[in-house]
């Protein structure tokens, strides 16, 4: 049984975070039943300029325990989009695509030393975050004012 818990922020933010994370886990890892994800909703100051982070807590192969931190001051749309991005990182860790060993990062078994936007796990997450977030919005919210959706 998966466990997803949001802490901090308002009740509505925690509820939204848990709903988005559950949706993403079902979309990205439908057969997984052993995830333990803690989502921390933090102030912008505590985030140090980051919108979101994802930590593989155990750092082991096929890890099941993750911590996500999100800037709680984001707009609703940016909040959903960023959480979708971080949940893609959870999937990458769960499927053993992204690993860290001895402070070095590996993508699909190969060491990677690249700037943030050129890291393959970031490129993958940025490429898939919007369709995932939009699917959540369309199925659970309907629309968010000011957001342009694909015509699909």
N, C-alpha and C positions, 0 to 999 in steps of 0.2 A: 504494500500500500504506500503510495506517495504521500509525502508531507510537504506542504507549502504554507509558510507562515510569514505574514508581513507585520513589521513592528515600526513604531514611530508614526509621524504624520497624523492626519485626521482619520476618523473612522471610514469616511468615504474613500480616502486615498488607499487605506489598507485593503478595503474591500475590492477596489478596482485592481490593485496590484495582484491580489490573490486570484481574481477572476482572469486577468490577462495571463498570469503564469500558468494556471491550470489549463487554459485554452492552448497556450503555446506548447506545453508538455504533451498534450494529447495530439496536437498537430505534428510535432517534431519527433516525438518518441512514444508512439501509441502503445507499444507493448511493454514499456518500462513501468514497473510497479514498485521500485525501490529508491526513488529520489527523495532527498531531504533538502529542501531549499528554504533558506531564511532570506527574506527581503527586508532590508533596513532602509527606511525613508529618512533621509538626512537633510540638514540645512545646507544651503549652498556653501557656506563657510567651511563646514565639516567635509564637504566633497572636494575642496581645493580646486575648483574649476572643472572637475569632471561631471558629466551628466549621469553616468552610470559606470559601475565596475562589477566584475564577476570574478569570484575567487573559487577555485577548486580546493576545498578545505583540506581534504586528505592528500591530494596530489598523486594519488595512485592510479594505476591503469584501471579503466572502467569505473572511475569514481562515481559515487552516488550522492555526495554531500557538497553543496555549493552555498556560497553567500553572495548575494547581490546587494549592492548599495545604489540607491537612486536619489537624485536631487529632488526633494519634495516640492520645490517651487516652480517646476516646469508646468507649462500648459497641459491640459488633459491629453491633447494629441501627442505632444512631444514625450510625455510620460509613457504613453502606450507604446510609441515607436521605440523609445529607449529601452523599455523593458523587453520588448520583442527582440531587440538587438542582443541584450544580455542573455535572454533565454536561448538564443542561437549559440552563444558561447557555452551554455550549459550542455546543449546537445553535442557540441564539438568535444567537450570533455568526457561526456558520457560515452560517446562513440569512439573515444580514444584518438581522435584526429589531432587534438591539441594537447600537448604535454609540456610540463616544465620539469627539468632535471638539472640539479646543480646550478640554479639561476640562469639556465639556458632554456630557450623555448624551441619546441619541435613541432612541426606540422607534418602529419602523416609520416612520421619517423625521421624527417630530415630537419637538421638544425636550421633555424631562420634567424638572421640578424638584419632586420630591415626597419626603416622608419615606420611610424604608426600606420599611416594610410597604405603602405605597401606590404604590410604583414598579411599573409594569405587568410588568416582567421578573421581579420578585420574586414578585408575585402569581401569575404564570404558573408559575414554578418551584415555589412552595409547593403549588399546586393539583395538579401532576403528579408530584411527587416520591414520594409514598406508593404510588400504583399501580405506578410503575416499580420502586421498591425491592421491593415485595411480589412482583412478577412475577419479579424476579431470585431472591429468597429461595425462592419456591416451585419454580422450575425448577433451581436450582443447590444449594440447601442443604436444602430441605424445610420446616423451621420453625425459629424461634428462640424459645426458652422465654420466656414473658412477653409475647409480641407478639400482639395481637389482629388477625386478618386479616378482610378483607371476606368475605362469604359467597359472592361470585361465583366 
